[in-house]
Amino acid sequence: MSNLQLTQGFLLATYDASGQGASPPEFDTIVVQVLNIKKLGRSPSGPDQPAQPDRYRLILSDGTHFMQAMLAVQLNDLVTSEEIKKNGIIQLNTWNCSAIGAKRVIIILNLTVLTPFQDSIPKQGQPIGLGITGDGAAPAPQQPQQNQPQQQPVTATNNQPSRPVLQQPYVQPKREPQAQQSNYSAYNGQQNQSHNSGYNGGQQYGQNKPNASAYGGSGSANMPPKSGGDAPSAVFPIKSLSPYQNKWTIKARVVSKSDVRTWDNARGQGRLFSCTFVDESGEIRATGFNDAVNTHYDVLKEGKVYYVSKAPIKIAKKQFSNVQNEYEMTLEPQTSITECPDTKDVPGVRYNFIPLDKLNEIEPNTMIDVIGVVKDVGSLSELMSKTTQKPFKKRDLTIVDKSQFEVRMTIWGAQAETFEPQDNPVVAVKGVKLGDYGGRSLSCMSTSSLAQNPDIPEAHLLRGWYDAEGRTGGSFASYMQGGGGGGNQNDPLKVISDIQNQQLGTGEKPDYFKIRGTVMFVRSENNISYPACPSPTCNKKVTDTTNGWRCEKCDKTYPAPQHRYLMSFSIADFTGSQWVQGFNEIGEQLLGRTADEMVAMRESGNQTEYEAVFKAAAFKTCTFKVRAKAETYQDETKVRVSVMSFMPMDWAATAAEMAATVEQLKAM
């Protein structure tokens, strides 16, 4: 342990600076020792509220002094896994120092364990406690003597002998001129004045701290406006926000804003909206409810830049957003939002585009970002909501990209009504929902952000490709036609026994692979197809009514449906057999007949010809590209194997491939 030297003087400097509202001296590296770890009791939660996470209090030592600290809940696993143990050595990367009444508490937001999982680490030095007694309580208030620090006996923690606690007299900080305040770090310049706010607020420090000017904090024009004579606060970067602060101000751009939505359930009625703020450090989602809708919805405009403060920060609900932040913001009526005229240093939307040929590698219902050229635009249609019984508009778009894939994307409401495609525009969509019905499809949500012909490099490259090649470059692989999609040409070749032996399909994502096998049996009994909507962009199941066949999705009645296959058949190789399923295009390729033809044949009573079609499909040897994914139904989990595409065996090519493999094995 001799090579791990503690940063002596760090805790005293931090303690003094926090009490005076000043910034502590800079330290290149902050290394401290954990003298003690204590699990705190959870606060009680209501029957409808999730259980509160555990909290851990640490006693940190720099070899000269020791001081209380709280561990951020996202770091709890470092304690529960015993990566941090008593007397372990850690390096502080990002942290706050909060004034809680008479106490000073360090809030650890990010750290590096320098002695992971190690036992029997000796204690360094004989540190003296700062502002705490043996039970962790603050000392009794004392009248400070001028120019003389007071000393008060205290029982040290960790079973150490009693040592005096250094009580520095409080010194009122001098108000700095405005020009000097503009030089504050983005993490500095604030003191938590709320004694009842828990472990919030305070100053935040960390390694590689940015300047305030990097986030709009340089100069009076970039400072948040004063209110009630308060000195302006420094602008914090979005990435520094956490539930452990309550005094901050961000300067950020609104890159998306949803419509106002309503809810009506057993808990009551209400309204909400959400938006996304972005600055140079990151992005964060904000949601306002009820009164906050009236206060802030009309104030916030997409593309505008605002100073925002006084909004609670909490753990993000990832199922509602793909914003890249572990936290999200709640807008309240008292939240301060002021438009900022200086917008040049605040970026726009941040995208993380997924190529269209990779959609089958992503879990359904995931929120993703995509960019593509609008190849086709469907007509505007009106549907009736089953829950609200109110009509709403929808429009289907077909977008393509350089991967030579196309996918259907649905837009809704006012966006569907106002969409005006001109000369196959490039659309960039942030936060679109990926669906898996009949393949892969996309659906814009109320929180999605759609931009036509955005001024970004990806859009310019896509525009040039489509005008030069894509417009006349032939057909595109479709997720709705031919089951196209999943995997790629480099999907591994497996044998059927590998599905069970390697537990394919049981992971978080589906597995794609190829199988060389023979069709043994095609199931002909029961329903091999279903009546579907004749619309080429729908394929939903329709219902037989007295007036025809009704499609709830399209809100139309058709004289007859278009039947689509939903088949089940068995394939086998030298290791075993496997039941697989195939959709419409697979069935047509396998049987050589459409589903409508097979239904008509069965209803006409020609059972002999009907059965002959299925028998003719058996004993064909092919290369199947399949998808394996575990699905749960009625509490039973099974791996479902679906055929995405197949082609007859090319025996000559297969023999050449096997010969090449043999040569590679010989050379090993």
Summary of the structure (lengths in Angstrom):
residues: 668
radius of gyration: 32.2
end to end distance: 46.4
largest distance: 108.5
contacts: 2006
relative contact order: 0.06
helix: 18%
strand: 37%
